[in-house]
Amino acid sequence: MRAGAVIVGGGQAGFEAAASLRSEGFQERITIVGEEPHLPYQRPPLSKGFVLDTHGLDEIELRPAAFYEQHRIDLIVGERVVELDRQARHIRVASGASIPYDALVLAVGARNRTLPVDGAELDGVLFLRTLDESREIKTRLQDARDVVVVGGGFIGLELAAVARSLGKTVTVIEAQARLMPRVVAPVISEFYDRLHGGRGVNVLCGSTVTEIVGDGRKVRAVTTARGRTFPADLVLVGIGVIPNVELAQGAGLRVGNGISVDDRLRTSDDAIYAIGDCAEHPNTYAGGRIRLESVQNACDQARSVAASIIGRSAPYSALPWFWTDQYDVRLQMAGISQKYDRVATRGSIDAQKFSVFYFRDERLVAVDSVNRPADHMIARRLLASRTAITPEQAGDETVDLKKIGR
């Protein structure tokens, strides 16, 4: 009997890879090894609905336990893979067991980037990546009064919105000159600065944390490089993640800003693939190699790998798209806006319904839509089909973009 497919990682990418293999007709053994002691679950609600109690555990689990038995997927949870032996084609877990594979999928994700300042180890300084961390934040928010959020990216701002919705005093400290600087244009950053400020959040950009001050072992305040001190009985840190490459690196696989894969998501070992947050892959929309952290990327790469394992290998070419929900505002993003040189705005910023079209060398490369879901769907069609559109057309509401995208 063949060893079948082994998937290291029990997150969205790992689950989708297993489910896709079965739906593609793969009949051999499938094993998922997950480090967390939970059924595979969705991560996006952890910074939003799960903390607010609008999403329960049964709603964020990707499938109930019975699904894995019914689909003959061996799910091993609470177990860490400590060794990858490429020559013998097996992995070894911390408990000592060895699991053989014919095809191996590394869906090992990423981990929180730590805050390198004094006091970061104090009680009340929390990070968010896992279900258990989300549960801890939910519990701590009940009794917190003053919340400081370090980081003005998606996770930080989503948590700031949640904390403010719960009536907490909230301060956001972002080291860069504007919010979400790596992924949006200044017009979007300015909109979110006003959005949070209008809800009572104190937003500080261009400010770095130099110390987290404690009273005994408990956090009491946060100090910035400019000498300002903000009271805090809860500090939520969201300053990015680091891809988990150690297992691959230890096995001699190529790594860069993630585990390096080719356009079919294969590592430097043809029997091993890498997908999701940990994988650095060539992407035509980015114009080079990139590592993407999104549900869409995790799911699409998982389906692509499943097809490759059953013998239908094809280049991975899915259009990247993302979203973030903050208060009652949804930002939907399509494409990769890096290195844009011109933008066009469509709709009304004051009405909180607008889209920003990004161009590079007169070619549309990305679209960000705030409360304009129709624009987002049109944008995905335009980008996927490489349809030509000018900045003037994008910014003119009298131009029917649906007709252009047909």
MOVENKA-V738464 format. One record per residue. N is the residue number from 1. RES is the residue in three letters. D_LAST is the distance of its C-alpha to the last C-alpha in Angstrom with 2 decimals. Layout:
[[N:RES:D_LAST] [N:RES:D_LAST]]
This chain:
[[1:MET:49.85] [2:ARG:47.12] [3:ALA:46.54] [4:GLY:42.82] [5:ALA:40.32] [6:VAL:41.51] [7:ILE:39.27] [8:VAL:40.91] [9:GLY:39.45] [10:GLY:38.95] [11:GLY:36.03] [12:GLN:32.39] [13:ALA:31.76] [14:GLY:34.95] [15:PHE:34.37] [16:GLU:30.82] [17:ALA:32.16] [18:ALA:34.89] [19:ALA:32.81] [20:SER:30.16] [21:LEU:33.00] [22:ARG:34.35] [23:SER:31.07] [24:GLU:30.60] [25:GLY:34.05] [26:PHE:36.19] [27:GLN:39.73] [28:GLU:41.88] [29:ARG:43.18] [30:ILE:40.92] [31:THR:42.59] [32:ILE:41.26] [33:VAL:43.72] [34:GLY:43.11] [35:GLU:45.37] [36:GLU:44.95] [37:PRO:47.01] [38:HIS:44.10] [39:LEU:41.54] [40:PRO:38.16] [41:TYR:36.46] [42:GLN:33.53] [43:ARG:34.26] [44:PRO:31.95] [45:PRO:34.08] [46:LEU:37.22] [47:SER:36.74] [48:LYS:35.58] [49:GLY:36.08] [50:PHE:38.76] [51:VAL:40.93] [52:LEU:40.51] [53:ASP:41.36] [54:THR:38.19] [55:HIS:37.38] [56:GLY:40.19] [57:LEU:40.84] [58:ASP:39.71] [59:GLU:36.30] [60:ILE:35.75] [61:GLU:37.13] [62:LEU:34.35] [63:ARG:36.37] [64:PRO:39.94] [65:ALA:42.72] [66:ALA:42.72] [67:PHE:39.28] [68:TYR:40.73] [69:GLU:43.65] [70:GLN:41.60] [71:HIS:39.30] [72:ARG:42.25] [73:ILE:41.22] [74:ASP:44.31] [75:LEU:43.75] [76:ILE:46.32] [77:VAL:46.20] [78:GLY:48.44] [79:GLU:49.00] [80:ARG:48.45] [81:VAL:47.92] [82:VAL:50.47] [83:GLU:50.35] [84:LEU:48.06] [85:ASP:50.02] [86:ARG:47.78] [87:GLN:50.59] [88:ALA:51.64] [89:ARG:48.07] [90:HIS:48.93] [91:ILE:48.53] [92:ARG:51.43] [93:VAL:51.22] [94:ALA:53.58] [95:SER:55.66] [96:GLY:56.48] [97:ALA:54.54] [98:SER:52.80] [99:ILE:49.54] [100:PRO:48.59] [101:TYR:45.07] [102:ASP:43.39] [103:ALA:40.09] [104:LEU:40.09] [105:VAL:37.22] [106:LEU:38.02] [107:ALA:36.15] [108:VAL:38.88] [109:GLY:36.89] [110:ALA:38.46] [111:ARG:41.29] [112:ASN:41.93] [113:ARG:43.00] [114:THR:46.49] [115:LEU:47.87] [116:PRO:50.69] [117:VAL:53.00] [118:ASP:56.34] [119:GLY:56.08] [120:ALA:52.77] [121:GLU:54.75] [122:LEU:56.04] [123:ASP:55.61] [124:GLY:52.70] [125:VAL:50.44] [126:LEU:47.50] [127:PHE:44.33] [128:LEU:41.34] [129:ARG:39.82] [130:THR:41.26] [131:LEU:41.89] [132:ASP:45.56] [133:GLU:44.85] [134:SER:42.66] [135:ARG:45.49] [136:GLU:47.93] [137:ILE:45.90] [138:LYS:45.57] [139:THR:49.34] [140:ARG:50.25] [141:LEU:48.08] [142:GLN:50.19] [143:ASP:53.24] [144:ALA:51.76] [145:ARG:52.13] [146:ASP:51.05] [147:VAL:48.01] [148:VAL:47.05] [149:VAL:43.70] [150:VAL:43.70] [151:GLY:40.23] [152:GLY:37.36] [153:GLY:34.47] [154:PHE:32.46] [155:ILE:35.45] [156:GLY:37.95] [157:LEU:36.00] [158:GLU:35.12] [159:LEU:38.82] [160:ALA:39.82] [161:ALA:37.73] [162:VAL:39.35] [163:ALA:42.83] [164:ARG:42.46] [165:SER:41.19] [166:LEU:44.44] [167:GLY:46.45] [168:LYS:47.43] [169:THR:48.18] [170:VAL:45.51] [171:THR:45.45] [172:VAL:42.66] [173:ILE:43.82] [174:GLU:41.28] [175:ALA:42.65] [176:GLN:39.81] [177:ALA:39.44] [178:ARG:36.54] [179:LEU:34.91] [180:MET:32.38] [181:PRO:32.79] [182:ARG:31.38] [183:VAL:27.91] [184:VAL:27.05] [185:ALA:27.47] [186:PRO:30.59] [187:VAL:28.86] [188:ILE:27.99] [189:SER:31.51] [190:GLU:33.09] [191:PHE:31.22] [192:TYR:32.51] [193:ASP:35.93] [194:ARG:36.12] [195:LEU:34.74] [196:HIS:37.45] [197:GLY:40.07] [198:GLY:39.43] [199:ARG:40.11] [200:GLY:43.39] [201:VAL:42.58] [202:ASN:44.48] [203:VAL:42.05] [204:LEU:43.69] [205:CYS:41.66] [206:GLY:43.42] [207:SER:46.10] [208:THR:47.40] [209:VAL:49.55] [210:THR:52.93] [211:GLU:54.75] [212:ILE:54.47] [213:VAL:57.77] [214:GLY:59.48] [215:ASP:62.49] [216:GLY:63.97] [217:ARG:61.08] [218:LYS:58.75] [219:VAL:56.21] [220:ARG:57.19] [221:ALA:55.30] [222:VAL:52.91] [223:THR:54.00] [224:THR:51.80] [225:ALA:52.62] [226:ARG:53.32] [227:GLY:56.05] [228:ARG:54.37] [229:THR:55.04] [230:PHE:53.02] [231:PRO:54.55] [232:ALA:52.79] [233:ASP:53.78] [234:LEU:50.44] [235:VAL:48.46] [236:LEU:44.96] [237:VAL:43.81] [238:GLY:40.21] [239:ILE:40.21] [240:GLY:37.96] [241:VAL:38.58] [242:ILE:40.02] [243:PRO:38.61] [244:ASN:41.16] [245:VAL:41.88] [246:GLU:45.61] [247:LEU:45.57] [248:ALA:43.46] [249:GLN:45.49] [250:GLY:48.72] [251:ALA:47.65] [252:GLY:46.96] [253:LEU:43.17] [254:ARG:41.37] [255:VAL:40.30] [256:GLY:38.84] [257:ASN:37.03] [258:GLY:36.87] [259:ILE:37.43] [260:SER:35.98] [261:VAL:33.66] [262:ASP:31.75] [263:ASP:28.10] [264:ARG:29.07] [265:LEU:30.83] [266:ARG:34.25] [267:THR:37.15] [268:SER:39.80] [269:ASP:41.17] [270:ASP:39.04] [271:ALA:40.17] [272:ILE:39.03] [273:TYR:35.59] [274:ALA:34.74] [275:ILE:31.86] [276:GLY:30.97] [277:ASP:32.71] [278:CYS:35.32] [279:ALA:33.18] [280:GLU:32.45] [281:HIS:29.72] [282:PRO:27.79] [283:ASN:24.32] [284:THR:21.80] [285:TYR:20.25] [286:ALA:23.83] [287:GLY:24.80] [288:GLY:27.91] [289:ARG:29.77] [290:ILE:29.36] [291:ARG:30.59] [292:LEU:28.32] [293:GLU:29.73] [294:SER:27.19] [295:VAL:26.82] [296:GLN:23.37] [297:ASN:24.91] [298:ALA:27.97] [299:CYS:26.20] [300:ASP:23.70] [301:GLN:26.57] [302:ALA:28.82] [303:ARG:26.58] [304:SER:26.24] [305:VAL:30.03] [306:ALA:30.73] [307:ALA:28.80] [308:SER:30.82] [309:ILE:34.09] [310:ILE:33.65] [311:GLY:32.88] [312:ARG:29.09] [313:SER:28.89] [314:ALA:25.63] [315:PRO:24.77] [316:TYR:23.69] [317:SER:20.31] [318:ALA:18.96] [319:LEU:17.34] [320:PRO:20.19] [321:TRP:19.99] [322:PHE:22.98] [323:TRP:24.35] [324:THR:27.65] [325:ASP:29.21] [326:GLN:32.05] [327:TYR:33.71] [328:ASP:31.07] [329:VAL:28.51] [330:ARG:25.70] [331:LEU:24.21] [332:GLN:21.10] [333:MET:20.34] [334:ALA:17.64] [335:GLY:18.47] [336:ILE:21.88] [337:SER:22.99] [338:GLN:26.22] [339:LYS:27.28] [340:TYR:24.81] [341:ASP:26.19] [342:ARG:24.28] [343:VAL:22.72] [344:ALA:21.02] [345:THR:21.59] [346:ARG:19.58] [347:GLY:21.38] [348:SER:25.09] [349:ILE:27.23] [350:ASP:30.16] [351:ALA:28.37] [352:GLN:27.37] [353:LYS:23.67] [354:PHE:21.87] [355:SER:19.66] [356:VAL:20.61] [357:PHE:18.25] [358:TYR:20.16] [359:PHE:20.10] [360:ARG:22.29] [361:ASP:23.01] [362:GLU:20.14] [363:ARG:17.61] [364:LEU:15.94] [365:VAL:17.89] [366:ALA:17.99] [367:VAL:17.47] [368:ASP:20.26] [369:SER:19.83] [370:VAL:23.00] [371:ASN:22.81] [372:ARG:19.14] [373:PRO:17.58] [374:ALA:14.33] [375:ASP:13.98] [376:HIS:14.90] [377:MET:12.29] [378:ILE:9.48] [379:ALA:11.64] [380:ARG:11.93] [381:ARG:8.32] [382:LEU:8.54] [383:LEU:11.99] [384:ALA:11.72] [385:SER:9.33] [386:ARG:11.52] [387:THR:9.01] [388:ALA:11.57] [389:ILE:12.32] [390:THR:15.84] [391:PRO:18.25] [392:GLU:18.72] [393:GLN:15.15] [394:ALA:15.32] [395:GLY:18.65] [396:ASP:18.01] [397:GLU:17.46] [398:THR:16.87] [399:VAL:13.59] [400:ASP:10.66] [401:LEU:8.79] [402:LYS:6.35] [403:LYS:5.36] [404:ILE:5.66] [405:GLY:3.80] [406:ARG:0.00]]
